[in-house]
């Protein structure tokens, strides 16, 4: 599955200037067994925006689609589970945002808020290998009683083209032995991180849990499903229109000319809120999962949740020294083995 170039172009322009629920999201095809031939495959269409189709194993439970968080913020996630529940495959992840590189206006760990257009996070670029290792620890934490990294002789599960406009692309993987209720299985993450000229980067993910004897089958399913992924031309056209509307909206928002546009902006943002409600419906009951994914976000962003001596929560930015010191009057942080001076307090990491 490829990155959407409209989002990339639009966000690059804005960053340089300083600034995947309606209907059901679950389906099951009719055949009862794992795929062995073309007759054992079914076409799955995105139930949320009819944005794409792809081939999935017949008889498997399939959930997900194109989740929209803003005009230009659309995230693909498809989750597939075998009839016996022993294999789970996930393509993409709606919880992973677009990342923006830190600069003089935005420091690492901040939310990069583009209003109704998109929501991002400020973070240094990570390689595919770095991201896969960080993501895997959280992705499998709830289903694996013991998660042990392991070496693999299998080739990298490469199945993504380098997106147009990329100045750097990196692939990586993480493989684990997973002990859980299904017995010992193999857990795997493939990550491609793509740096785009203009100060932002994105992540493409695929991951699976599978019994060791079915790893080859699982990998073949991922390759075939990814290869069959097709965007709807009608959706692409509509997305291009939304990107143009977002550019107009964002320019007015950035120029602070909202006095004459309040009624229009309220209407536009109400529409976007309706789109976010789709995601909220999907996420109900997933509070623990969001907390787990926040741990990945903290790892990627270099943040350690901490408290000051008065019990106030502070997001401490990781530094090279053993302690992080905080100056409450200004909010400044400093990494140092010793106190920087009067008025500085020591931050204590919280248990996660």
C-alpha positions in Angstrom: 0.0 0.0 0.0 1.4 3.4 -1.0 1.4 6.8 0.7 -1.0 9.3 -0.6 0.9 12.0 -2.5 -1.8 14.6 -2.0 -1.3 14.6 1.8 2.5 14.7 1.4 2.5 17.7 -1.0 0.0 19.7 1.0 1.7 19.2 4.4 5.1 19.9 2.9 3.9 23.3 1.7 2.5 24.2 5.2 5.4 22.9 7.2 7.9 24.8 5.0 5.9 28.0 5.7 6.1 27.6 9.5 2.9 26.7 10.4 -8.2 4.5 7.7 -17.7 5.4 10.8 -20.5 4.7 8.8 -21.7 1.2 8.2 -19.9 -1.9 9.3 -16.2 -2.2 9.4 -16.1 -6.0 9.7 -16.7 -8.7 7.1 -16.2 -12.4 6.7 -16.1 -14.2 3.3 -17.8 -17.6 2.9 -15.1 -20.2 2.5 -14.0 -21.9 5.8 -10.3 -22.7 5.2 -7.0 -20.9 4.7 -6.3 -19.9 1.0 -4.7 -22.4 -1.3 -5.8 -21.1 -4.7 -7.6 -18.2 -6.4 -11.0 -19.7 -5.3 -10.0 -19.3 -1.7 -9.6 -15.5 -2.0 -12.3 -12.8 -1.7 -12.3 -9.1 -2.5 -12.6 -6.8 0.5 -13.9 -3.2 -0.1 -13.2 -0.5 2.4 -16.6 -0.1 4.2 -15.9 3.4 5.6 -15.1 5.5 2.5 -15.0 2.9 -0.3 -11.5 4.1 -0.8 -9.8 0.8 -1.8 -10.2 -2.9 -2.4 -7.8 -5.7 -1.8 -7.8 -9.5 -1.8 -8.2 -11.3 1.5 -8.4 -15.0 2.5 -12.0 -16.4 2.2 -13.6 -17.3 5.5 -11.3 -15.0 7.5 -12.7 -12.2 9.7 -11.6 -8.9 8.2 -12.0 -5.5 9.9 -10.9 -1.9 9.1 -10.8 0.5 6.2 -9.8 4.1 5.4 -10.1 6.1 8.7 -10.4 9.8 8.3 -9.1 12.2 11.0 -9.1 15.3 8.8 -9.3 16.7 5.3 -5.8 15.3 4.4 -5.3 12.9 7.3 -6.5 9.5 6.2 -5.1 6.3 7.6 -5.4 2.8 6.3 -5.7 -0.2 8.6 -6.9 -3.7 7.7 -7.0 -6.5 10.4 -7.4 -10.1 9.3 -7.9 -13.1 11.6 -7.9 -16.8 10.5 -11.1 -18.9 11.3 -9.2 -20.7 14.1 -8.0 -17.5 15.6 -4.3 -18.6 15.4 -3.2 -16.1 12.7 -3.6 -12.4 12.9 -2.4 -10.0 10.2 -2.5 -6.2 10.3 -1.8 -3.9 7.4 -1.2 -0.3 8.5 -2.3 1.2 11.8 -4.6 4.1 12.3 -2.9 5.1 15.5 0.4 6.1 13.7 0.3 9.7 12.6 2.4 11.7 10.1 5.6 12.9 11.9 7.2 16.3 11.5 10.9 17.0 12.0 11.7 19.3 14.9 12.8 22.9 14.1 13.1 26.3 15.8 9.3 26.5 16.1 8.4 22.9 17.1 10.3 20.6 19.5 10.3 16.9 19.6 7.2 15.4 21.3 4.8 18.2 20.5 1.5 17.6 18.8 1.5 19.2 15.4 -2.0 20.5 15.2 -3.3 21.5 11.7 -6.9 21.7 13.0 -9.5 20.1 10.7 -6.8 19.3 8.2 -4.6 16.8 10.1 -3.0 15.8 13.4 0.7 15.0 13.5 3.5 14.6 16.0 7.0 16.2 16.1 9.7 13.6 16.1 13.2 13.0 14.7 13.4 10.7 11.8 13.7 7.0 12.7 14.8 4.2 10.4 12.6 1.4 9.5 14.6 -0.9 11.8 14.3 1.5 14.8 10.5 1.9 14.3 9.8 -1.8 13.9 11.6 -2.7 17.1 9.8 0.1 19.1 6.4 -0.7 17.6 6.6 -4.5 18.0 7.1 -4.3 21.8 3.7 -2.6 22.1 1.9 -4.2 19.2 2.3 -7.7 20.8 2.4 -6.8 24.5 -1.2 -7.8 25.3 -1.2 -11.1 23.4 2.3 -12.4 24.2 3.0 -13.5 27.7 6.7 -13.7 26.8 8.0 -11.6 23.9 11.6 -12.6 23.0 13.5 -11.1 20.1 14.9 -13.6 17.7 17.0 -13.8 14.6 15.4 -15.1 11.4 16.8 -16.5 8.2 13.7 -15.4 6.2 14.2 -12.5 3.8 12.9 -9.1 4.6 9.1 -8.9 3.9 9.5 -6.1 1.4 6.2 -5.4 -0.4 6.1 -1.6 -0.7 7.4 0.8 -3.4 9.2 3.9 -2.4 6.7 6.7 -2.5 7.1 9.6 -5.0 8.7 12.6 -3.5 10.7 10.7 -0.9 14.2 11.9 -0.1 15.0 8.9 2.1 13.4 5.6 2.7 14.4 2.9 5.1 13.1 -0.6 5.7 13.4 -2.7 8.8 11.9 -5.7 10.7 11.6 -7.2 14.1 10.9 -10.9 14.8 9.9 -12.3 18.2 9.0 -15.6 19.8 5.6 -15.1 21.3 4.3 -17.2 24.2 0.6 -16.9 24.9 -2.8 -18.7 25.1 -2.3 -20.2 21.6 1.1 -21.7 22.6 4.4 -20.6 21.2 4.0 -18.5 18.0 6.0 -16.1 15.9 5.4 -12.3 15.9 6.7 -10.1 13.2 6.8 -6.4 12.2 7.8 -4.9 8.9 8.2 -1.1 8.9 9.1 1.3 6.1 9.9 4.9 7.1 9.8 7.6 4.4 11.3 11.1 4.7 9.7 13.7 2.5 11.5 16.8 1.3 10.0 19.7 3.4 10.4 18.3 6.9 8.0 15.4 7.5 8.1 11.6 7.5 5.6 8.7 7.5 5.5 5.0 8.4 4.1 2.1 6.5 3.5 -1.0 8.6 2.6 -4.7 8.3 2.6 -7.2 11.1 1.5 -10.6 12.0 1.2 -13.3 14.7 1.4 -16.9 13.4 2.2 -20.4 14.5 5.7 -21.3 13.4 4.4 -23.9 10.9 2.2 -21.3 9.2 4.6 -18.5 8.9 5.2 -19.1 5.2 1.5 -19.1 4.5 1.1 -15.9 6.5 3.8 -14.1 4.6 2.3 -15.1 1.3 -1.0 -13.7 2.4 0.5 -10.4 3.2 2.4 -10.2 -0.1 -0.7 -11.1 -2.1 -3.0 -8.7 -0.2 -0.6 -5.8 -0.5 0.0 -6.5 -4.2 -3.8 -6.5 -4.8 -4.4 -3.2 -3.0 -6.1 -0.7 -5.3 -7.4 2.8 -4.6 -10.7 3.8 -6.1 -10.3 6.4 -8.8 -13.5 8.1 -7.5 -12.0 8.3 -4.0 -8.7 9.6 -5.3 -10.6 12.4 -7.2 -12.6 13.2 -4.0 -9.4 13.3 -1.9 -7.7 15.7 -4.4 -10.7 18.0 -4.0 -10.5 17.7 -0.2 -6.8 18.5 -0.3 -7.5 21.7 -2.3 -10.2 22.7 0.2 -7.8 22.0 3.1 -5.2 24.2 1.5 -7.7 27.1 1.4 -8.8 26.3 5.0 -5.3 26.1 6.3 -4.1 29.4 4.7 -7.0 31.2 6.2 -6.4 29.6 9.5 -2.6 30.4 9.5 -3.2 34.0 8.5 -5.7 34.4 11.4 -8.4 35.8 9.2 -11.1 33.8 11.0 -13.2 36.8 12.0 -14.9 36.9 8.5 -14.8 33.1 8.2 -16.1 32.0 11.6 -19.4 30.6 10.3 -17.7 28.8 7.4 -14.9 27.4 9.6 -17.4 26.2 12.2 -19.3 24.3 9.4 -16.1 22.8 8.0 -14.8 21.7 11.4 -18.2 20.3 12.3 -17.9 18.2 9.2 -14.5 17.0 10.2 -15.8 16.3 13.7 -18.3 14.0 12.2 -15.4 12.2 10.4 -13.5 11.9 13.7 -16.7 10.4 15.3 -16.2 7.5 12.9 -12.8 6.8 14.5 -14.3 7.3 18.0 -16.9 4.6 17.2 -14.1 2.2 16.2 -12.0 3.0 19.3 -14.7 2.5 21.9 -13.6 -0.2 24.3 -10.0 0.1 23.1 -8.7 2.3 26.0 -6.0 -0.2 26.9 -4.8 -0.4 23.3 -4.5 3.3 23.1 -2.5 3.4 26.3 -0.1 0.8 24.8 0.3 2.7 21.6 1.1 5.8 23.6 4.1 4.0 24.9 5.3 3.6 21.3 4.7 7.3 20.7 6.8 8.1 23.8 9.6 5.9 22.6 9.6 7.4 19.1 9.3 10.9 20.4 12.0 10.5 23.1 9.6 11.3 26.0 9.6 9.8 29.6 6.4 10.7 31.6 7.7 12.1 34.9 6.6 14.1 38.0 8.2 17.0 39.8 8.7 17.0 43.6 5.2 18.6 44.0 3.4 15.8 42.1 2.9 17.7 38.9 3.1 15.6 35.7 5.8 16.7 33.2 6.8 15.1 29.9 10.6 14.8 30.3 12.6 14.9 27.0 15.3 12.2 27.1 18.8 13.5 27.2 22.4 12.2 27.4 22.8 12.6 31.2 21.4 10.5 34.1 18.8 13.0 35.3 16.4 15.5 33.9 16.0 18.8 35.8 13.0 21.2 35.5 12.7 24.9 36.1 9.0 25.4 37.1 9.0 29.2 36.5 9.8 28.9 32.8 9.1 25.3 32.0 12.8 24.8 30.8 14.3 21.3 31.0 18.0 20.3 31.2 19.7 17.0 31.1 22.4 16.9 33.8 24.0 14.6 36.3 24.0 17.4 38.9 21.5 20.2 39.7 22.0 23.2 37.3 21.4 25.6 40.3 18.9 27.2 42.6 15.2 26.8 41.6 15.8 23.6 39.5 13.9 20.5 40.6 14.6 16.9 39.8 12.0 15.0 37.6 11.2 11.5 38.6 10.2 9.0 35.9 6.7 7.4 36.4 6.0 3.7 36.2 4.4 2.8 32.9 
